[in-house]
Amino acid sequence: MPSVEFSVPSPDKHPFVMWAWGLLRLDFTGIAFGALFFCWSLTPSLLPRGWLFQGIIGGINAAIGYAFGIAVGWAVTRWWLSSRSWWPLPRTVELAVKVAVPVMAIAASMIMLAISAEWQRELAALMDAEGTTTTGYLRTGALSIAVAALLISVWRVLRDLVRLVARQINRIVKMPREVANALGVVVLVVLSVALVQGVLLRAVSEVTNSAFSLQNDETRDGAEQPVEDQRSGSPNSLAPWDTLGFEGRNFVSSGLRADEMERATGRPSLEPIRAYAGLETAETQDERLNIVVAELERTGAFQRAALVVVPTTGTGWVNPTAIEAEELMFDGDVATVASQYSYLPSWISFIAEGDKAAQAGKALIDKVHDRWLEEPEATRPKFYVYGESLGTQAGEGAFTGLADIRATTDGVLWVGPPNNNRIWSQFVSRRDPGSPEVRPVYSEGLTVRFADNSTGIPPEDQPWYEPRILYVQHASDPVVWWSPDLLFERPDWLSEPPGPDRLPSMRWFPVVTFWQVAADLTNAAGVPDGHGHNYGTLVLDGWVAVAAPEGWTDRDTERVRGVMEQFAGRDGPEK
């Protein structure tokens, strides 16, 4: 396999200029593999992608393919071509390769761009979203070239730094070049890790915390301090309005009041209880949770029909649709409690704060549950746990496993769980033989169930013992299916028949699929209801399956759904 370099001659012999020109050299085996990886990246993934995201992901994968091609070319040349009598190639053949490889790479990429635009339109139509145009999608190619060129240049700069370090080492201690190069790599890696961990991560953490803490002090337009005693932040609350944070103020100020529910449903309703503590409500987590429990006591939460504990996402966000659904289902005879543990959005908290979500979720659930146990068993409310996205990871952190969940709660609803959730992963990996990963069946569905839409929740005539545990997850939700394992391992969900909103033409490619689904994460909630990480009123069906009051009917479900659709969007954006 030829690995021939093309170099634009420099008009100047200055060493720095020659080095800069060296950054532009292209290896033709690298070009071939870079084009292959780029074409793979154009195949469909879970969600529709615009030209911008596709250009970035295409460039990343092209650069990875280029590096892989260089390694392949070097290995083949060293261990196979070097022993062949016809190698190196004649000058005319070498020139032909220099022309043919780029031309074929460009032609294949252009053809794949046109095919990819059609795939994107099919995927958009599947999700009732607006599709792209072929001419607009061609911009992907130019952006991918720029991204790939930047990454390849950065790699070459790092390589040259290693060589520079190796030369300096060799001046001090004479040693074989290979050993010096290896030491150069070690020195550069150690310095880089020390820089990243000791300086950059700390600086990024401080900057992001500072930036998002400023947002935390803001209040959404239309959010007003509640006057009802049943809500934190009200005049008599132990958690002052100005300490609840941006998401906390949204939570306690939004939702339907008792009189609105009565007019909308025609049924008597109580004023729903919403208890919340923000990061600024008290100095420590334990103090904040003490205030949360005191708020539950103050509002009479332990005398309601149900108590719902909601471990939040990074910023303290609680899905307003999910809370509105359970409040309507119980005619307001319910208390919902949550607490903020971070200033950072979920995606940053997920990366930078590790197990903080699970620790915060465990602290909240344990604190509220311990107080709940003090109530007489005959009169205390049903104890439910709800979580969405990173909130499911926070919720799972409170439990050691299935037995602990069943011993602690009266039911659990978890929506859009991240792929690395510990308990979720155990259920999925131990699913019944023959059941697909996108909708697994665990122990015949007797305690734990999975659903991807309202009709997918198994009917009541199939045994489902209480307390019930339900995971709601879309086949197209990248939060559920993104995993580092995608780099080198094909998951079962890409080997099995596709879920209801995934194109059958999606395929797994090493490395490439990882970056495709990673790009999907950025738009996970930007698709219509019922797809991606946007679950809409499906949370109502989840609540009905897990915690419906006695005598509940399908007509009741549709009545509540109609009310939710009537007031949709009143409390601002979902996230």
C-alpha positions in Angstrom: 0.0 0.0 0.0 1.7 3.3 -1.1 2.4 5.9 1.5 3.7 8.8 -0.6 4.0 12.3 0.7 3.2 15.5 -1.3 5.1 18.6 -0.2 4.6 22.1 -1.5 8.1 23.5 -2.0 8.9 26.5 0.1 10.4 29.6 -1.6 12.3 30.3 1.6 14.8 28.1 3.3 14.2 29.5 6.7 13.7 26.6 9.2 10.5 28.0 10.6 9.0 28.4 7.2 10.0 24.9 6.2 8.5 23.6 9.4 5.2 25.5 8.7 5.1 24.0 5.2 5.7 20.6 6.7 2.3 21.0 8.5 0.7 21.0 5.1 2.1 17.7 3.8 -0.4 15.0 3.1 0.0 11.2 3.2 -2.0 9.6 0.5 -2.8 6.4 2.5 -4.0 8.8 5.1 -6.2 10.6 2.6 -7.8 7.4 1.5 -8.7 6.3 5.0 -9.7 9.9 6.0 -12.2 9.9 3.1 -13.5 6.5 4.2 -14.1 7.6 7.8 -15.7 10.8 6.5 -18.1 8.9 4.3 -18.9 6.6 7.2 -19.7 9.7 9.3 -22.3 10.8 6.7 -24.5 7.7 7.4 -27.6 8.4 9.5 -27.5 8.3 13.3 -30.2 8.8 15.9 -31.3 12.3 15.1 -31.4 14.6 12.1 -28.2 16.7 11.8 -27.7 20.1 10.2 -24.7 20.8 8.0 -22.8 22.5 10.9 -22.8 19.6 13.3 -22.2 17.2 10.5 -19.2 19.2 9.3 -17.7 19.1 12.7 -18.2 15.4 13.2 -17.1 14.7 9.7 -13.9 16.6 10.2 -13.1 14.8 13.5 -13.7 11.4 11.9 -11.7 12.3 8.8 -8.7 13.3 11.0 -9.0 10.0 12.9 -9.2 8.1 9.6 -6.2 10.0 8.3 -4.1 9.0 11.4 -5.3 5.4 11.1 -4.3 5.4 7.4 -0.8 6.7 8.2 -0.3 3.9 10.7 -1.5 1.3 8.2 0.6 2.7 5.5 3.7 2.7 7.7 3.1 -0.9 8.9 2.5 -2.2 5.4 5.5 -0.4 4.0 7.9 -1.6 6.7 6.8 -5.2 6.9 5.7 -6.0 3.4 6.4 -3.5 0.7 10.0 -2.9 1.7 10.9 -6.5 0.7 9.3 -6.2 -2.7 11.5 -5.8 -5.7 9.1 -3.4 -7.4 9.1 -1.0 -4.5 9.4 2.0 -4.5 7.0 2.8 -7.3 8.2 4.3 -10.6 8.0 8.1 -10.7 5.1 8.0 -13.2 3.1 5.6 -11.0 3.8 7.7 -8.0 2.5 10.8 -9.7 -0.6 8.9 -10.9 -1.3 8.0 -7.2 -0.9 11.6 -6.2 -3.6 12.6 -8.6 -5.9 9.6 -8.3 -6.2 9.3 -4.6 -7.4 12.9 -3.9 -9.7 12.9 -7.0 -11.4 9.6 -5.9 -11.6 10.8 -2.3 -13.3 14.0 -3.3 -15.7 12.2 -5.7 -16.7 9.6 -3.2 -17.3 12.3 -0.5 -19.5 14.4 -2.9 -21.6 11.4 -3.8 -22.0 10.5 -0.1 -22.9 14.1 0.8 -25.8 13.9 -1.7 -26.9 10.5 -0.3 -26.6 11.7 3.3 -28.8 14.7 2.6 -31.5 12.3 1.5 -31.0 10.2 4.7 -31.3 13.3 6.8 -34.6 14.2 5.1 -35.9 10.7 5.8 -35.0 10.9 9.4 -36.5 14.4 9.8 -39.7 13.1 8.2 -39.8 10.2 10.7 -39.7 12.8 13.5 -42.1 15.4 11.9 -39.2 17.8 11.7 -37.9 20.1 8.9 -35.4 18.4 6.6 -32.3 19.8 5.0 -31.6 20.5 1.3 -28.9 18.8 -0.7 -27.3 22.1 -1.8 -27.2 23.4 1.8 -25.8 20.1 3.0 -22.8 20.4 0.7 -21.4 23.0 3.0 -20.6 20.1 5.3 -17.6 19.1 3.0 -15.9 22.5 3.3 -16.3 22.6 7.0 -15.1 19.1 7.5 -11.9 19.8 5.5 -11.2 22.8 7.7 -11.8 20.8 11.0 -9.7 17.9 9.8 -6.8 20.2 8.7 -6.8 21.9 12.1 -6.7 18.6 14.0 -4.0 17.1 11.8 -1.9 20.3 12.2 -2.4 20.2 16.0 -1.2 16.5 16.0 1.9 17.4 14.0 2.7 20.2 16.3 2.5 17.8 19.3 4.7 15.3 17.4 7.3 17.9 16.7 7.3 18.9 20.4 8.0 15.3 21.3 10.9 15.3 18.9 12.2 18.6 20.4 12.0 17.2 23.9 13.8 14.0 22.8 16.6 16.0 21.3 17.1 17.9 24.5 17.1 14.7 26.5 19.7 13.2 24.1 22.0 16.2 24.6 22.1 15.5 28.3 22.1 11.7 28.3 23.2 9.9 25.2 20.8 7.1 24.3 19.2 5.5 21.3 16.8 7.7 19.4 13.8 5.4 20.0 14.4 5.5 23.7 14.7 9.3 23.6 11.5 9.6 21.6 9.7 7.4 24.1 10.9 9.5 27.0 9.8 12.6 25.1 6.3 11.2 24.8 6.2 10.4 28.6 7.5 13.9 29.5 4.9 15.6 27.2 2.0 13.4 28.5 3.0 14.1 32.2 3.2 17.8 31.6 -0.1 17.8 29.7 -1.9 15.9 32.3 -0.5 18.1 35.1 -1.5 21.2 33.2 -5.0 19.9 32.4 -5.8 18.6 35.9 -3.9 21.2 37.9 -4.7 24.3 36.0 -7.1 24.0 33.1 -9.8 21.9 34.8 -9.7 24.1 37.9 -9.9 27.2 35.8 -12.7 25.9 33.6 -14.6 24.7 36.7 -14.2 28.2 38.3 -15.2 30.0 35.2 -18.2 27.9 34.4 -19.4 27.9 38.1 -19.0 31.7 38.1 -20.9 32.1 34.8 -23.7 29.8 35.7 -24.0 31.1 39.2 -24.8 34.5 37.7 -27.6 32.9 35.7 -28.7 31.2 38.9 -29.4 34.7 40.3 -31.7 35.6 37.4 -35.5 34.9 37.3 -37.4 33.8 34.2 -39.7 36.4 32.7 -43.2 35.8 34.1 -42.0 33.9 37.2 -43.4 35.6 40.3 -43.1 34.8 44.0 -45.9 32.5 45.0 -48.3 33.7 47.7 -49.7 30.2 48.5 -48.3 28.8 51.8 -48.1 25.4 50.1 -45.0 26.5 48.1 -41.4 27.3 49.0 -40.5 30.8 48.4 -43.8 32.2 49.6 -43.8 34.9 52.3 -44.1 32.3 55.2 -41.6 29.8 53.6 -38.4 28.8 55.4 -36.7 28.8 52.0 -36.7 32.5 50.9 -37.7 33.2 47.3 -34.4 34.9 46.4 -32.3 31.9 47.6 -34.0 29.3 45.4 -32.0 29.9 42.2 -33.2 30.3 38.6 -34.7 26.8 38.3 -36.1 26.7 41.9 -38.0 29.9 41.3 -39.4 28.4 38.1 -40.4 25.3 39.9 -42.3 26.9 42.8 -43.9 29.7 40.7 -45.2 27.5 37.8 -47.9 24.9 37.5 -51.7 25.1 37.9 -53.3 26.3 41.2 -56.2 24.5 42.8 -58.8 26.8 41.3 -57.4 26.4 37.8 -57.4 22.6 38.1 -61.0 22.6 39.3 -62.1 24.8 36.3 -60.1 22.7 33.8 -61.1 19.2 35.1 -64.4 19.8 36.8 -63.2 18.0 39.9 -62.5 19.2 43.4 -58.7 19.9 43.9 -56.3 20.7 46.7 -53.5 23.2 46.4 -50.4 21.2 45.3 -47.4 21.4 47.5 -44.0 22.2 46.0 -41.0 22.3 48.4 -37.5 23.3 47.2 -34.1 24.4 48.5 -31.5 26.2 46.3 -27.8 26.2 46.8 -28.1 29.6 48.5 -30.9 28.5 50.8 -28.2 27.3 53.3 -24.5 26.9 53.5 -24.3 23.1 53.5 -26.2 20.3 51.8 -27.3 18.9 55.2 -28.7 22.3 56.2 -30.5 22.6 52.9 -32.1 19.2 53.3 -33.2 20.0 56.9 -35.0 23.1 55.5 -36.6 20.9 52.8 -38.0 18.5 55.4 -39.1 21.5 57.5 -40.9 22.8 54.4 -42.7 19.5 54.0 -43.8 19.6 57.6 -44.9 23.2 57.4 -47.0 22.7 54.3 -48.6 19.4 55.6 -47.0 17.3 52.9 -47.0 14.2 55.1 -50.9 14.3 55.2 -51.2 14.2 51.4 -52.1 11.2 49.3 -48.7 11.1 47.7 -45.2 12.4 48.2 -42.9 12.6 45.1 -39.2 13.1 45.6 -37.4 14.5 42.5 -33.6 14.4 42.4 -32.9 17.2 39.9 -30.5 17.6 36.9 -27.4 19.7 37.3 -28.9 23.2 37.7 -31.8 22.1 39.8 -34.2 21.8 36.8 -37.4 19.9 37.3 -39.5 19.0 34.3 -42.7 21.1 34.6 -44.7 18.7 32.4 -43.9 15.7 34.7 -44.9 17.6 37.9 -48.1 19.0 36.3 -49.0 15.5 35.2 -48.8 14.0 38.7 -50.5 17.0 40.3 -53.5 16.7 37.9 -53.6 12.9 38.4 -53.9 13.3 42.2 -56.2 16.4 41.9 -53.6 18.4 43.8 -53.5 15.9 46.7 -49.7 15.5 46.3 -46.5 17.1 47.5 -43.4 17.3 45.3 -39.9 18.0 46.8 -36.6 18.8 45.1 -33.3 20.4 45.9 -30.5 22.0 43.8 -26.9 20.6 44.1 -25.0 22.4 41.3 -24.9 25.6 39.3 -23.8 23.6 36.2 -26.0 22.3 33.4 -26.4 18.5 33.2 -24.0 18.0 30.4 -21.2 19.8 32.2 -22.1 18.3 35.6 -22.1 14.8 34.0 -18.5 15.3 32.8 -17.0 17.5 35.5 -18.7 16.5 38.7 -18.7 12.7 38.5 -20.7 11.1 41.2 -22.0 14.4 42.7 -25.5 13.8 41.2 -25.8 10.3 42.7 -24.5 11.6 46.1 -27.0 14.5 46.1 -29.9 12.2 45.1 -29.1 9.7 47.8 -28.9 12.5 50.4 -32.3 14.0 49.4 -34.2 10.7 49.2 -32.7 9.3 52.4 -33.5 12.5 54.3 -37.1 12.7 53.1 -37.6 9.0 53.5 -36.3 8.9 57.1 -38.8 11.6 58.0 -41.6 9.9 56.1 -41.0 6.7 58.2 -41.9 8.6 61.3 -45.5 9.0 60.1 -48.0 6.3 61.0 -47.9 3.6 58.4 -51.7 3.7 57.9 -51.9 7.4 57.1 -48.6 8.4 55.6 -48.6 9.3 51.9 -47.4 7.0 49.1 -43.7 7.5 48.5 -42.7 7.9 44.9 -39.4 8.8 43.2 -39.2 10.6 39.8 -36.2 11.5 37.7 -35.3 12.6 34.2 -32.0 12.5 32.4 -29.2 13.2 34.9 -31.9 13.2 37.6 -32.4 9.4 37.0 -28.7 8.9 37.8 -29.2 11.0 41.0 -32.2 8.9 41.9 -30.5 5.6 41.3 -27.7 6.7 43.6 -30.0 6.3 46.6 -30.4 2.6 46.1 -28.2 -0.5 46.1 -30.5 -2.4 43.7 -34.0 -3.7 42.9 -34.7 -5.0 46.4 -33.7 -1.7 48.0 -36.0 0.3 45.6 -38.9 -2.0 46.3 -38.3 -1.8 50.1 -38.1 2.0 50.0 -40.6 3.3 47.6 -44.2 2.8 46.4 -43.1 3.3 42.8 -40.5 4.8 40.6 -40.7 6.6 37.2 -37.4 7.3 35.5 -37.3 9.0 32.1 -34.4 9.2 29.6 -31.8 7.5 31.7 -28.1 8.0 30.7 -26.4 4.9 29.4 -24.0 4.7 32.3 -26.7 4.5 35.0 -25.6 1.7 37.3 -29.0 0.1 38.0 -30.4 0.6 34.6 -27.4 -1.1 33.1 -27.9 -4.1 35.3 -31.5 -4.5 34.3 -30.7 -4.1 30.6 -27.7 -6.5 30.6 -29.7 -9.1 32.5 -32.8 -8.8 30.3 -34.8 -11.8 29.3 -33.4 -13.7 26.3 -34.9 -12.6 23.1 -35.9 -9.1 24.3 -34.3 -6.2 22.5 -32.0 -3.7 24.2 -34.1 -0.7 23.1 -37.1 -2.2 25.0 -35.9 -4.9 27.3 -38.0 -7.3 29.3 -36.6 -7.9 32.8 -37.8 -10.9 34.8 -41.0 -11.1 32.6 -41.9 -7.5 33.5 -43.1 -8.5 36.9 -41.5 -5.6 38.7 -39.4 -3.5 36.2 -40.6 -2.4 32.8 -39.4 -0.3 29.9 -41.5 1.7 27.4 -40.8 3.9 24.4 -44.3 5.3 23.9 -47.7 5.3 25.4 -48.9 2.2 23.6 -45.7 0.5 24.5 -46.5 0.4 28.3 -47.7 -3.2 28.8 -51.4 -3.6 29.5 -52.8 -4.2 33.0 -53.8 -7.8 32.3 -50.1 -8.7 32.4 -48.9 -9.2 36.0 -47.0 -6.2 37.3 -46.4 -6.3 41.0 -46.3 -3.2 43.2 -44.2 -1.2 43.8 -43.8 -0.6 40.1 -40.6 0.6 38.4 -40.8 2.1 34.9 -38.1 3.4 32.6 -39.3 5.5 29.7 -36.8 5.8 26.9 -37.0 6.5 23.2 -35.1 4.4 20.7 -33.8 7.7 19.2 -32.6 9.3 22.5 -28.8 9.8 22.4 -28.7 10.3 26.1 -29.9 6.7 26.6 -27.6 5.2 23.9 -24.4 7.2 24.0 -21.5 5.4 25.6 -17.7 5.3 25.3 -18.2 1.6 24.3 -19.4 2.8 20.9 -15.8 3.5 20.0 -14.8 -0.1 19.4 -17.9 -2.3 20.2 -21.1 -2.6 18.3 -24.0 -2.5 20.8 -27.0 -4.8 20.7 -29.4 -2.0 19.8 -27.5 -1.6 16.5 -27.5 -5.3 15.8 -31.2 -5.8 16.5 -34.2 -4.5 14.5 -34.5 -0.7 15.0 -36.9 1.0 17.4 -39.9 2.9 16.1 -38.1 6.2 15.4 -34.7 5.0 14.2 -33.8 4.5 10.5 -33.0 0.9 9.6 -30.1 2.3 7.5 -28.2 3.3 10.6 -25.1 1.2 11.0 -22.2 0.9 13.5 -18.7 1.9 12.4 -15.7 1.8 14.8 -15.0 5.2 16.3 -17.3 7.0 13.8 -20.6 6.0 15.4 -19.3 7.2 18.8 -18.9 10.7 17.4 -22.1 10.6 15.5 -24.1 9.9 18.6 -22.0 12.4 20.6 -23.1 15.0 18.1 -26.8 13.9 18.5 -26.4 14.7 22.3 -26.2 18.4 21.4 -29.7 18.3 19.8 -31.2 15.7 22.0 -34.1 17.9 23.2 -34.4 19.9 20.0 -36.7 17.5 18.2 -40.5 17.2 18.4 -42.3 15.6 21.3 -42.0 11.8 21.2 -38.5 11.6 19.9 -34.9 12.1 21.1 -34.8 13.4 24.7 -38.1 15.2 24.4 -40.8 13.1 26.1 -43.7 15.5 26.2 -46.9 14.1 27.8 -45.6 10.6 27.7 -44.6 11.2 31.3 -48.3 11.3 32.1 -48.7 7.7 30.8 -45.7 6.8 32.9 -47.3 8.2 36.0 -50.6 6.5 35.3 -48.8 3.1 34.9 -46.8 3.5 38.2 -49.1 5.5 40.5 -52.6 5.9 39.2 -55.2 6.4 42.0 -57.8 3.7 42.5 -60.5 3.6 39.8 -58.4 5.5 37.2 -59.5 4.9 33.6 -58.2 5.7 30.1 -60.8 8.5 29.9 -59.2 10.1 33.0 -55.8 9.9 31.3 -57.0 11.6 28.2 -58.9 14.2 30.2 -55.7 15.1 32.0 -53.7 15.1 28.8 -56.2 17.6 27.3 -55.7 19.9 30.2 -51.9 19.6 29.9 -52.0 20.4 26.2 -54.3 23.4 26.9 -51.8 24.9 29.3 -48.6 23.7 27.4 -45.9 26.3 27.2 -47.4 28.6 29.9 -44.5 27.9 32.3 -41.7 28.6 29.7 -39.4 26.3 27.9 -39.0 22.7 29.0 -35.3 23.0 29.7 
